Amino acid sequence: MANMKITLKKSLAGRIEKHIATAHSLGLKKINDVTIQPDNAQTRGKVAKIGYLLQVDENV
């Protein structure tokens, strides 16, 4: 299965609590934190919700 490299590019300070919780569920807490997640519907839904905070590389 393919993986996605997800990087937090903007701060979580002052964001909606659900967006902060979504970032934490991906393993992202600080700016420039990087995580590798499986490319599935659940991960894509999380990325869609907080995509304005992230940089996503799909071919990892």
Backbone as CSV, one residue per row, in Angstrom:
resi,resn,N_x,N_y,N_z,CA_x,CA_y,CA_z,C_x,C_y,C_z
1,MET,0.837,-1.184,0.000,0.000,0.000,0.000,0.882,1.246,0.000
2,ALA,0.426,2.262,-0.671,1.173,3.516,-0.761,1.099,4.286,0.556
3,ASN,2.061,5.165,0.735,2.114,6.004,1.926,2.112,7.469,1.534
4,MET,1.795,8.312,2.508,1.798,9.755,2.328,2.732,10.355,3.367
5,LYS,3.548,11.316,2.947,4.398,12.059,3.870,3.679,13.374,4.157
6,ILE,3.334,13.601,5.416,2.546,14.768,5.808,3.390,15.643,6.727
7,THR,3.493,16.936,6.393,4.274,17.889,7.170,3.364,19.016,7.637
8,LEU,3.451,19.346,8.931,2.691,20.473,9.475,3.446,21.754,9.148
9,LYS,2.846,22.639,8.361,3.519,23.847,7.900,3.052,25.123,8.596
10,LYS,1.909,25.084,9.268,1.406,26.260,9.967,1.111,25.892,11.415
11,SER,1.139,26.881,12.277,0.946,26.680,13.704,-0.483,26.245,14.025
12,LEU,-0.621,25.480,15.108,-1.929,25.070,15.598,-2.523,26.085,16.575
13,ALA,-1.748,27.085,16.945,-2.202,28.088,17.909,-3.405,28.849,17.363
14,GLY,-4.457,28.930,18.137,-5.637,29.682,17.761,-6.558,28.979,16.784
15,ARG,-6.329,27.714,16.509,-7.161,26.964,15.558,-8.359,26.356,16.288
16,ILE,-9.309,25.883,15.520,-10.476,25.199,16.063,-10.012,23.925,16.768
17,GLU,-10.632,23.613,17.911,-10.196,22.463,18.708,-10.240,21.158,17.929
18,LYS,-11.231,20.982,17.080,-11.323,19.748,16.287,-10.172,19.649,15.292
19,HIS,-9.721,20.773,14.770,-8.596,20.758,13.833,-7.308,20.404,14.567
20,ILE,-7.150,20.918,15.781,-5.977,20.577,16.589,-5.992,19.086,16.900
21,ALA,-7.153,18.552,17.269,-7.273,17.126,17.573,-6.965,16.272,16.344
22,THR,-7.382,16.725,15.179,-7.100,15.997,13.942,-5.603,15.972,13.665
23,ALA,-4.932,17.099,13.853,-3.477,17.152,13.662,-2.780,16.212,14.646
24,HIS,-3.214,16.204,15.897,-2.606,15.322,16.897,-2.845,13.850,16.549
25,SER,-4.016,13.542,15.972,-4.298,12.158,15.590,-3.388,11.690,14.458
26,LEU,-2.882,12.649,13.686,-1.905,12.322,12.638,-0.481,12.287,13.189
27,GLY,-0.299,12.678,14.436,1.028,12.684,15.043,1.770,13.990,14.835
28,LEU,1.049,15.069,14.569,1.657,16.368,14.298,1.364,17.318,15.451
29,LYS,2.401,17.854,16.074,2.217,18.755,17.203,2.906,20.100,17.015
30,LYS,4.058,20.117,16.345,4.823,21.343,16.156,5.007,21.609,14.667
31,ILE,5.302,22.855,14.338,5.587,23.214,12.951,6.783,22.386,12.478
32,ASN,6.704,21.903,11.250,7.704,21.078,10.583,7.775,19.656,11.111
33,ASP,6.825,19.211,11.939,6.718,17.799,12.286,6.323,17.039,11.025
34,VAL,6.906,15.851,10.862,6.645,15.029,9.679,6.174,13.657,10.136
35,THR,5.190,13.119,9.435,4.714,11.773,9.703,4.454,11.064,8.386
36,ILE,4.609,9.746,8.405,4.291,8.907,7.256,3.020,8.150,7.604
37,GLN,1.983,8.313,6.790,0.691,7.680,7.036,0.286,6.866,5.809
38,PRO,-0.498,5.801,6.004,-0.986,5.042,4.848,-1.954,5.883,4.024
39,ASP,-1.917,5.673,2.727,-2.795,6.415,1.812,-4.132,5.682,1.735
40,ASN,-5.039,6.018,2.642,-6.364,5.403,2.640,-7.425,6.478,2.859
41,ALA,-8.674,6.062,2.872,-9.774,7.019,2.976,-9.753,7.773,4.299
42,GLN,-9.395,7.105,5.375,-9.375,7.750,6.685,-8.332,8.868,6.726
43,THR,-7.137,8.592,6.240,-6.074,9.597,6.235,-6.428,10.746,5.291
44,ARG,-6.980,10.434,4.139,-7.362,11.485,3.188,-8.448,12.392,3.759
45,GLY,-9.358,11.847,4.548,-10.385,12.658,5.193,-9.784,13.632,6.192
46,LYS,-8.805,13.166,6.966,-8.132,14.030,7.929,-7.368,15.142,7.207
47,VAL,-6.692,14.774,6.128,-5.935,15.762,5.356,-6.879,16.782,4.729
48,ALA,-8.033,16.349,4.265,-8.999,17.274,3.672,-9.508,18.270,4.702
49,LYS,-9.650,17.815,5.941,-10.187,18.670,6.999,-9.210,19.778,7.380
50,ILE,-7.904,19.468,7.454,-6.914,20.457,7.890,-5.845,20.685,6.827
51,GLY,-6.208,20.519,5.583,-5.257,20.660,4.493,-4.600,22.020,4.406
52,TYR,-5.260,23.061,4.910,-4.706,24.407,4.868,-3.517,24.568,5.819
53,LEU,-3.277,23.585,6.689,-2.145,23.623,7.625,-1.003,22.724,7.172
54,LEU,-1.213,21.926,6.152,-0.313,20.824,5.821,0.345,20.967,4.454
55,GLN,1.434,20.212,4.315,2.030,19.945,3.011,2.045,18.426,2.874
56,VAL,1.539,17.908,1.760,1.395,16.466,1.584,2.179,16.031,0.353
57,ASP,3.030,15.019,0.541,3.729,14.362,-0.566,3.164,12.952,-0.669
58,GLU,2.501,12.651,-1.772,1.793,11.378,-1.898,2.673,10.227,-2.355
59,ASN,3.764,10.486,-3.012,4.595,9.410,-3.561,5.797,9.144,-2.664
60,VAL,5.525,8.458,-1.549,6.615,8.146,-0.610,6.764,6.662,-0.521
